[in-house]
């Protein structure tokens, strides 16, 4: 994602990335509400969430 993101009532399960953010990768403000991140993986950083700004 690029830009402000709001994620609500979501499930991120069993995702993977060869670099960053297996579940979510974001470069700006990220808000996650009432959501589940489980079983995600990334080769470098952020198995569940990789965020380069405000979380």
Secondary structure, DSSP 4 states (H G I P E B T S, - for coil): --S-EEEES-EEES-EESSB-SSEEESS-EEEES-EEES-EESSB-SSEEESS--
